[in-house]
Amino acid sequence: MVQKKLNINKKLKKLKTILHGYKSVLVAYSGGADSAFLTAVCHQIQGLKVVAVTANSPSLSKDELLKATKLANDMCWNHLVIKTNEMDNPEYVRNDGKRCFFCKTELYFQLKSLANKKGFLYVANGSNFDDTGDYRPGMTAATDAKIVSPLIDSELHKKEIRELSRHMGLKTWGKPAQPCLSSRIPYGTPVSIETLEKIGFAEKTLRENGFPIVRVRHFGGLAKIEIPVSDFGRFNEPSTRETIKKRILEVGYDSVELDPLGFRSGNLNSKIKNL
């Protein structure tokens, strides 16, 4: 345990050294555990010019945007919200295996333009060391745009970031991962604002009924719910199940199913590992 703490503190020290060397940095801040931690540490570095920037996109639920803004205000961080236009790109809307690449390319274009305008030397994302494993075309976009990933460079894993965040008193330390809403749409099914809004509403309904870890996968008229298997008992209580299904059907779905395999992060990526 002592050695583990020493290793984490060593990585945190390395992170702070990296950040100090940037002189000025614009952070891609979504409000998730990783980007919130990075933003918090940046604001601790004396002499570092920093601003956190959140993209107001149809693929980010309104709830998540509000939470990200509130946290930034509560922490007195320098924070801006910008609009991104990935929905204007037919290659993004087509939703093939490179959808995330086109989304991040748009995001990083906007962030780099803003950084140049305001005189920031670096643009940083909140990718952590675990992100180097899964299928993540967005990482290619980051490399192409010369975006820095200080959490990766510090070799900080998700669990370590959560532990450090908890020690710092960040409310996001235990926050479930919230990938963009487009990740709930199977590759090959076009992305639309209407679909994203339906997914966002369905997931909000589940969270409001006590299921914080959730994905609602969109299969045309079918909303397939993924929650941890340990939550199946609560979900299948008749009153809870019927309340949730009723609200999701009201937003435009024809049917609602509980995925018997439970919650699997990145579930839809399994079919495109070799793309």
C-alpha positions as YAML, in Angstrom:
chain: A
units: angstrom
residues:
- id: 1
  name: MET
  ca: [0.00, 0.00, 0.00]
- id: 2
  name: VAL
  ca: [2.83, 2.38, 0.89]
- id: 3
  name: GLN
  ca: [4.63, 1.57, -2.36]
- id: 4
  name: LYS
  ca: [1.43, 2.10, -4.33]
- id: 5
  name: LYS
  ca: [0.96, 5.54, -2.76]
- id: 6
  name: LEU
  ca: [4.58, 6.43, -3.52]
- id: 7
  name: ASN
  ca: [4.10, 5.41, -7.17]
- id: 8
  name: ILE
  ca: [0.96, 7.53, -7.53]
- id: 9
  name: ASN
  ca: [2.60, 10.54, -5.91]
- id: 10
  name: LYS
  ca: [5.58, 10.10, -8.22]
- id: 11
  name: LYS
  ca: [3.27, 10.16, -11.23]
- id: 12
  name: LEU
  ca: [1.47, 13.24, -9.89]
- id: 13
  name: LYS
  ca: [4.80, 15.00, -9.46]
- id: 14
  name: LYS
  ca: [5.71, 14.09, -13.05]
- id: 15
  name: LEU
  ca: [2.36, 15.45, -14.25]
- id: 16
  name: LYS
  ca: [2.93, 18.75, -12.48]
- id: 17
  name: THR
  ca: [6.40, 19.02, -13.99]
- id: 18
  name: ILE
  ca: [4.99, 18.43, -17.47]
- id: 19
  name: LEU
  ca: [2.24, 21.00, -16.97]
- id: 20
  name: HIS
  ca: [4.65, 23.59, -15.60]
- id: 21
  name: GLY
  ca: [6.68, 23.22, -18.79]
- id: 22
  name: TYR
  ca: [3.69, 24.11, -20.95]
- id: 23
  name: LYS
  ca: [3.60, 27.73, -19.68]
- id: 24
  name: SER
  ca: [0.04, 28.02, -21.06]
- id: 25
  name: VAL
  ca: [-2.51, 25.34, -21.86]
- id: 26
  name: LEU
  ca: [-6.09, 25.06, -23.07]
- id: 27
  name: VAL
  ca: [-7.75, 21.94, -21.65]
- id: 28
  name: ALA
  ca: [-10.47, 20.00, -23.47]
- id: 29
  name: TYR
  ca: [-12.81, 19.74, -20.48]
- id: 30
  name: SER
  ca: [-15.91, 17.54, -20.72]
- id: 31
  name: GLY
  ca: [-16.69, 17.40, -17.00]
- id: 32
  name: GLY
  ca: [-15.67, 13.76, -16.71]
- id: 33
  name: ALA
  ca: [-13.30, 12.38, -14.08]
- id: 34
  name: ASP
  ca: [-10.17, 12.64, -16.23]
- id: 35
  name: SER
  ca: [-10.58, 16.11, -17.71]
- id: 36
  name: ALA
  ca: [-11.82, 17.51, -14.38]
- id: 37
  name: PHE
  ca: [-8.75, 16.12, -12.62]
- id: 38
  name: LEU
  ca: [-6.44, 17.52, -15.27]
- id: 39
  name: THR
  ca: [-8.12, 20.92, -15.07]
- id: 40
  name: ALA
  ca: [-7.88, 20.94, -11.28]
- id: 41
  name: VAL
  ca: [-4.16, 20.12, -11.31]
- id: 42
  name: CYS
  ca: [-3.51, 22.74, -14.00]
- id: 43
  name: HIS
  ca: [-5.07, 25.39, -11.77]
- id: 44
  name: GLN
  ca: [-2.66, 24.38, -8.99]
- id: 45
  name: ILE
  ca: [0.45, 25.11, -11.07]
- id: 46
  name: GLN
  ca: [1.85, 28.50, -10.21]
- id: 47
  name: GLY
  ca: [2.55, 30.57, -13.30]
- id: 48
  name: LEU
  ca: [0.61, 28.30, -15.67]
- id: 49
  name: LYS
  ca: [-1.93, 30.11, -17.82]
- id: 50
  name: VAL
  ca: [-4.91, 27.78, -18.16]
- id: 51
  name: VAL
  ca: [-8.46, 27.73, -19.48]
- id: 52
  name: ALA
  ca: [-10.86, 24.79, -19.58]
- id: 53
  name: VAL
  ca: [-13.06, 24.61, -22.67]
- id: 54
  name: THR
  ca: [-16.22, 22.54, -23.02]
- id: 55
  name: ALA
  ca: [-17.78, 21.75, -26.38]
- id: 56
  name: ASN
  ca: [-21.52, 22.33, -26.58]
- id: 57
  name: SER
  ca: [-22.38, 19.53, -28.97]
- id: 58
  name: PRO
  ca: [-25.56, 17.53, -29.70]
- id: 59
  name: SER
  ca: [-23.63, 14.42, -28.65]
- id: 60
  name: LEU
  ca: [-23.13, 15.84, -25.14]
- id: 61
  name: SER
  ca: [-26.29, 15.60, -23.05]
- id: 62
  name: LYS
  ca: [-27.65, 18.86, -21.68]
- id: 63
  name: ASP
  ca: [-27.29, 17.45, -18.16]
- id: 64
  name: GLU
  ca: [-23.59, 16.80, -18.67]
- id: 65
  name: LEU
  ca: [-23.03, 20.30, -20.02]
- id: 66
  name: LEU
  ca: [-24.78, 21.81, -17.00]
- id: 67
  name: LYS
  ca: [-22.78, 19.63, -14.60]
- id: 68
  name: ALA
  ca: [-19.48, 20.52, -16.27]
- id: 69
  name: THR
  ca: [-20.31, 24.23, -16.12]
- id: 70
  name: LYS
  ca: [-21.42, 24.06, -12.49]
- id: 71
  name: LEU
  ca: [-18.27, 22.24, -11.40]
- id: 72
  name: ALA
  ca: [-16.08, 24.79, -13.16]
- id: 73
  name: ASN
  ca: [-17.97, 27.63, -11.49]
- id: 74
  name: ASP
  ca: [-17.84, 25.96, -8.07]
- id: 75
  name: MET
  ca: [-14.09, 25.43, -8.41]
- id: 76
  name: CYS
  ca: [-13.50, 28.95, -9.75]
- id: 77
  name: TRP
  ca: [-11.80, 27.61, -12.87]
- id: 78
  name: ASN
  ca: [-11.27, 29.65, -16.00]
- id: 79
  name: HIS
  ca: [-13.92, 28.12, -18.23]
- id: 80
  name: LEU
  ca: [-15.39, 28.66, -21.67]
- id: 81
  name: VAL
  ca: [-18.12, 26.89, -23.62]
- id: 82
  name: ILE
  ca: [-17.84, 26.73, -27.41]
- id: 83
  name: LYS
  ca: [-20.03, 25.24, -30.12]
- id: 84
  name: THR
  ca: [-18.73, 22.48, -32.38]
- id: 85
  name: ASN
  ca: [-20.16, 21.61, -35.78]
- id: 86
  name: GLU
  ca: [-19.48, 17.92, -36.34]
- id: 87
  name: MET
  ca: [-23.11, 17.42, -37.44]
- id: 88
  name: ASP
  ca: [-22.30, 19.50, -40.52]
- id: 89
  name: ASN
  ca: [-19.80, 16.86, -41.63]
- id: 90
  name: PRO
  ca: [-21.48, 14.05, -43.66]
- id: 91
  name: GLU
  ca: [-18.58, 11.73, -42.80]
- id: 92
  name: TYR
  ca: [-19.43, 12.09, -39.11]
- id: 93
  name: VAL
  ca: [-23.16, 11.70, -39.70]
- id: 94
  name: ARG
  ca: [-22.57, 8.56, -41.78]
- id: 95
  name: ASN
  ca: [-21.25, 6.91, -38.59]
- id: 96
  name: ASP
  ca: [-18.73, 4.47, -39.95]
- id: 97
  name: GLY
  ca: [-15.85, 3.13, -37.87]
- id: 98
  name: LYS
  ca: [-14.11, 6.52, -37.95]
- id: 99
  name: ARG
  ca: [-16.97, 8.61, -36.53]
- id: 100
  name: CYS
  ca: [-14.96, 9.47, -33.44]
- id: 101
  name: PHE
  ca: [-12.05, 10.60, -35.61]
- id: 102
  name: PHE
  ca: [-14.21, 13.14, -37.41]
- id: 103
  name: CYS
  ca: [-15.78, 14.32, -34.15]
- id: 104
  name: LYS
  ca: [-12.42, 14.87, -32.46]
- id: 105
  name: THR
  ca: [-10.96, 16.44, -35.59]
- id: 106
  name: GLU
  ca: [-13.71, 19.08, -35.43]
- id: 107
  name: LEU
  ca: [-13.23, 19.55, -31.69]
- id: 108
  name: TYR
  ca: [-9.47, 19.93, -31.93]
- id: 109
  name: PHE
  ca: [-9.76, 22.30, -34.90]
- id: 110
  name: GLN
  ca: [-11.98, 24.56, -32.80]
- id: 111
  name: LEU
  ca: [-9.73, 24.29, -29.74]
- id: 112
  name: LYS
  ca: [-6.52, 24.94, -31.70]
- id: 113
  name: SER
  ca: [-8.12, 27.97, -33.36]
- id: 114
  name: LEU
  ca: [-9.18, 29.32, -29.99]
- id: 115
  name: ALA
  ca: [-5.74, 28.63, -28.48]
- id: 116
  name: ASN
  ca: [-4.02, 30.50, -31.31]
- id: 117
  name: LYS
  ca: [-6.44, 33.41, -30.97]
- id: 118
  name: LYS
  ca: [-5.91, 33.70, -27.22]
- id: 119
  name: GLY
  ca: [-2.20, 32.96, -27.19]
- id: 120
  name: PHE
  ca: [-2.13, 29.50, -25.56]
- id: 121
  name: LEU
  ca: [0.86, 27.37, -26.48]
- id: 122
  name: TYR
  ca: [-0.71, 23.94, -25.93]
- id: 123
  name: VAL
  ca: [-4.05, 22.18, -26.18]
- id: 124
  name: ALA
  ca: [-4.40, 19.19, -23.85]
- id: 125
  name: ASN
  ca: [-6.92, 16.38, -23.64]
- id: 126
  name: GLY
  ca: [-7.82, 14.22, -20.66]
- id: 127
  name: SER
  ca: [-6.90, 10.85, -22.15]
- id: 128
  name: ASN
  ca: [-5.37, 8.52, -19.56]
- id: 129
  name: PHE
  ca: [-2.95, 5.62, -19.86]
- id: 130
  name: ASP
  ca: [-5.77, 3.07, -20.10]
- id: 131
  name: ASP
  ca: [-7.03, 4.81, -23.24]
- id: 132
  name: THR
  ca: [-4.05, 3.54, -25.21]
- id: 133
  name: GLY
  ca: [-5.64, 0.08, -25.34]
- id: 134
  name: ASP
  ca: [-9.22, 0.27, -26.64]
- id: 135
  name: TYR
  ca: [-10.23, 1.18, -30.22]
- id: 136
  name: ARG
  ca: [-9.99, 4.96, -30.13]
- id: 137
  name: PRO
  ca: [-9.76, 6.72, -33.51]
- id: 138
  name: GLY
  ca: [-10.03, 9.98, -31.57]
- id: 139
  name: MET
  ca: [-6.46, 9.39, -30.42]
- id: 140
  name: THR
  ca: [-5.36, 9.51, -34.07]
- id: 141
  name: ALA
  ca: [-7.13, 12.85, -34.43]
- id: 142
  name: ALA
  ca: [-5.27, 14.11, -31.36]
- id: 143
  name: THR
  ca: [-1.94, 13.05, -32.82]
- id: 144
  name: ASP
  ca: [-2.75, 14.67, -36.17]
- id: 145
  name: ALA
  ca: [-3.68, 17.94, -34.44]
- id: 146
  name: LYS
  ca: [-0.61, 17.82, -32.15]
- id: 147
  name: ILE
  ca: [-2.76, 17.72, -29.00]
- id: 148
  name: VAL
  ca: [-0.85, 16.85, -25.83]
- id: 149
  name: SER
  ca: [-1.99, 14.12, -23.43]
- id: 150
  name: PRO
  ca: [-0.26, 14.84, -20.11]
- id: 151
  name: LEU
  ca: [-2.12, 12.10, -18.20]
- id: 152
  name: ILE
  ca: [-0.79, 9.52, -20.67]
- id: 153
  name: ASP
  ca: [2.69, 11.04, -20.53]
- id: 154
  name: SER
  ca: [2.52, 10.71, -16.73]
- id: 155
  name: GLU
  ca: [1.35, 7.07, -17.09]
- id: 156
  name: LEU
  ca: [-1.65, 7.75, -14.89]
- id: 157
  name: HIS
  ca: [-4.34, 5.06, -14.98]
- id: 158
  name: LYS
  ca: [-8.05, 5.66, -14.42]
- id: 159
  name: LYS
  ca: [-8.02, 4.14, -10.93]
- id: 160
  name: GLU
  ca: [-5.12, 6.37, -9.92]
- id: 161
  name: ILE
  ca: [-6.86, 9.46, -11.28]
- id: 162
  name: ARG
  ca: [-9.97, 8.60, -9.28]
- id: 163
  name: GLU
  ca: [-7.91, 8.09, -6.13]
- id: 164
  name: LEU
  ca: [-6.06, 11.37, -6.55]
- id: 165
  name: SER
  ca: [-9.33, 13.16, -7.35]
- id: 166
  name: ARG
  ca: [-10.93, 11.81, -4.18]
- id: 167
  name: HIS
  ca: [-7.93, 12.98, -2.15]
- id: 168
  name: MET
  ca: [-8.28, 16.44, -3.74]
- id: 169
  name: GLY
  ca: [-11.99, 16.57, -2.89]
- id: 170
  name: LEU
  ca: [-13.17, 16.57, -6.51]
- id: 171
  name: LYS
  ca: [-16.80, 15.49, -6.83]
- id: 172
  name: THR
  ca: [-15.98, 13.73, -10.08]
- id: 173
  name: TRP
  ca: [-13.72, 11.12, -8.44]
- id: 174
  name: GLY
  ca: [-16.42, 8.45, -8.57]
- id: 175
  name: LYS
  ca: [-18.33, 9.70, -11.60]
- id: 176
  name: PRO
  ca: [-19.16, 6.96, -14.11]
- id: 177
  name: ALA
  ca: [-17.63, 7.36, -17.54]
- id: 178
  name: GLN
  ca: [-19.95, 9.18, -19.96]
- id: 179
  name: PRO
  ca: [-18.80, 8.74, -23.57]
- id: 180
  name: CYS
  ca: [-20.60, 10.85, -26.16]
- id: 181
  name: LEU
  ca: [-24.18, 9.92, -26.95]
- id: 182
  name: SER
  ca: [-23.23, 8.97, -30.51]
- id: 183
  name: SER
  ca: [-21.38, 5.95, -29.12]
- id: 184
  name: ARG
  ca: [-24.80, 4.41, -28.35]
- id: 185
  name: ILE
  ca: [-25.63, 4.23, -32.07]
- id: 186
  name: PRO
  ca: [-24.38, 1.13, -33.95]
- id: 187
  name: TYR
  ca: [-21.83, 1.86, -36.66]
- id: 188
  name: GLY
  ca: [-23.57, 2.18, -40.01]
- id: 189
  name: THR
  ca: [-26.68, 3.82, -38.54]
- id: 190
  name: PRO
  ca: [-26.60, 7.56, -39.33]
- id: 191
  name: VAL
  ca: [-26.34, 10.01, -36.45]
- id: 192
  name: SER
  ca: [-29.12, 12.57, -36.08]
- id: 193
  name: ILE
  ca: [-29.93, 15.20, -33.49]
- id: 194
  name: GLU
  ca: [-33.34, 13.56, -32.96]
- id: 195
  name: THR
  ca: [-31.71, 10.22, -32.15]
- id: 196
  name: LEU
  ca: [-29.19, 11.81, -29.79]
- id: 197
  name: GLU
  ca: [-31.98, 13.61, -27.95]
- id: 198
  name: LYS
  ca: [-33.94, 10.36, -27.57]
- id: 199
  name: ILE
  ca: [-30.89, 8.56, -26.17]
- id: 200
  name: GLY
  ca: [-30.14, 11.43, -23.80]
- id: 201
  name: PHE
  ca: [-33.72, 11.45, -22.52]
- id: 202
  name: ALA
  ca: [-33.76, 7.68, -22.03]
- id: 203
  name: GLU
  ca: [-30.49, 7.67, -20.07]
- id: 204
  name: LYS
  ca: [-31.60, 10.63, -17.98]
- id: 205
  name: THR
  ca: [-34.77, 8.71, -17.12]
- id: 206
  name: LEU
  ca: [-32.71, 5.77, -15.86]
- id: 207
  name: ARG
  ca: [-30.37, 7.96, -13.82]
- id: 208
  name: GLU
  ca: [-33.33, 9.74, -12.24]
- id: 209
  name: ASN
  ca: [-34.63, 6.33, -11.20]
- id: 210
  name: GLY
  ca: [-31.43, 5.35, -9.42]
- id: 211
  name: PHE
  ca: [-29.25, 3.81, -12.15]
- id: 212
  name: PRO
  ca: [-26.10, 5.98, -12.48]
- id: 213
  name: ILE
  ca: [-24.18, 3.49, -14.64]
- id: 214
  name: VAL
  ca: [-26.19, 3.12, -17.83]
- id: 215
  name: ARG
  ca: [-26.07, 2.96, -21.61]
- id: 216
  name: VAL
  ca: [-29.12, 3.00, -23.85]
- id: 217
  name: ARG
  ca: [-28.14, 1.48, -27.19]
- id: 218
  name: HIS
  ca: [-30.20, 2.72, -30.12]
- id: 219
  name: PHE
  ca: [-31.42, 0.06, -32.56]
- id: 220
  name: GLY
  ca: [-34.00, 1.93, -34.62]
- id: 221
  name: GLY
  ca: [-37.27, 1.63, -32.71]
- id: 222
  name: LEU
  ca: [-35.65, -0.48, -29.99]
- id: 223
  name: ALA
  ca: [-33.98, 1.04, -26.92]
- id: 224
  name: LYS
  ca: [-31.72, -1.60, -25.38]
- id: 225
  name: ILE
  ca: [-30.78, -0.80, -21.79]
- id: 226
  name: GLU
  ca: [-27.40, -1.76, -20.36]
- id: 227
  name: ILE
  ca: [-26.99, -1.56, -16.58]
- id: 228
  name: PRO
  ca: [-24.76, -3.60, -14.24]
- id: 229
  name: VAL
  ca: [-26.10, -7.11, -13.66]
- id: 230
  name: SER
  ca: [-26.12, -6.32, -9.93]
- id: 231
  name: ASP
  ca: [-28.86, -3.73, -10.65]
- id: 232
  name: PHE
  ca: [-31.17, -6.14, -12.46]
- id: 233
  name: GLY
  ca: [-33.17, -6.91, -9.32]
- id: 234
  name: ARG
  ca: [-34.03, -3.26, -8.69]
- id: 235
  name: PHE
  ca: [-34.80, -2.63, -12.35]
- id: 236
  name: ASN
  ca: [-37.14, -5.59, -12.55]
- id: 237
  name: GLU
  ca: [-39.29, -4.43, -9.66]
- id: 238
  name: PRO
  ca: [-42.61, -4.02, -11.52]
- id: 239
  name: SER
  ca: [-43.24, -0.39, -10.59]
- id: 240
  name: THR
  ca: [-39.68, 0.68, -11.45]
- id: 241
  name: ARG
  ca: [-39.56, -1.23, -14.71]
- id: 242
  name: GLU
  ca: [-42.91, -0.01, -15.94]
- id: 243
  name: THR
  ca: [-42.20, 3.62, -14.98]
- id: 244
  name: ILE
  ca: [-38.94, 3.60, -16.94]
- id: 245
  name: LYS
  ca: [-40.36, 1.80, -19.96]
- id: 246
  name: LYS
  ca: [-43.36, 4.12, -20.12]
- id: 247
  name: ARG
  ca: [-41.22, 7.25, -20.19]
- id: 248
  name: ILE
  ca: [-38.80, 5.86, -22.78]
- id: 249
  name: LEU
  ca: [-41.66, 4.80, -25.05]
- id: 250
  name: GLU
  ca: [-43.13, 8.31, -24.77]
- id: 251
  name: VAL
  ca: [-40.02, 9.83, -26.31]
- id: 252
  name: GLY
  ca: [-40.49, 7.83, -29.52]
- id: 253
  name: TYR
  ca: [-39.16, 4.30, -29.10]
- id: 254
  name: ASP
  ca: [-41.38, 1.35, -30.07]
- id: 255
  name: SER
  ca: [-39.95, -1.10, -27.57]
- id: 256
  name: VAL
  ca: [-37.57, -1.27, -24.61]
- id: 257
  name: GLU
  ca: [-35.39, -4.23, -23.60]
- id: 258
  name: LEU
  ca: [-32.92, -4.94, -20.82]
- id: 259
  name: ASP
  ca: [-29.73, -6.37, -22.25]
- id: 260
  name: PRO
  ca: [-29.26, -9.75, -20.46]
- id: 261
  name: LEU
  ca: [-25.46, -9.38, -20.61]
- id: 262
  name: GLY
  ca: [-25.55, -6.17, -18.59]
- id: 263
  name: PHE
  ca: [-23.39, -3.07, -18.87]
- id: 264
  name: ARG
  ca: [-20.35, -3.28, -21.16]
- id: 265
  name: SER
  ca: [-18.37, -0.11, -21.81]
- id: 266
  name: GLY
  ca: [-17.43, 0.19, -25.48]
- id: 267
  name: ASN
  ca: [-19.77, -2.65, -26.39]
- id: 268
  name: LEU
  ca: [-20.32, -1.52, -29.97]
- id: 269
  name: ASN
  ca: [-16.56, -1.22, -30.60]
- id: 270
  name: SER
  ca: [-16.15, -5.00, -30.49]
- id: 271
  name: LYS
  ca: [-17.30, -5.30, -34.12]
- id: 272
  name: ILE
  ca: [-14.74, -2.88, -35.55]
- id: 273
  name: LYS
  ca: [-11.49, -3.74, -33.78]
- id: 274
  name: ASN
  ca: [-9.79, -4.41, -37.09]
- id: 275
  name: LEU
  ca: [-10.97, -1.32, -38.98]
...
